[in-house]
């Protein structure tokens, strides 16, 4: 990752799938910002959906709080619509 993001994937290691999913989302976000093609946008949005459900499941399991889950999802939306 080239940029600094509000939710560092390293802070979520040990939480099933969350660290890797965040890192992948940020990487796809950077790729889209470098080259704004329909394919890159679709890939970013699709991964955003996957990440949404990963966050939801980790909150339901109690691995992260509902507040943190909501904050991360809101941040994802900001990145998707910047």
Secondary structure, DSSP 8 states (H G I E B T S, - for coil): --S--SS-GGGGTTSTTHHHHHHHHHHHHHHHHHS--HHHHHHHHHHHHHHHHHHHHHHHHTSS-HHHHHHHHHHHHHHHT-
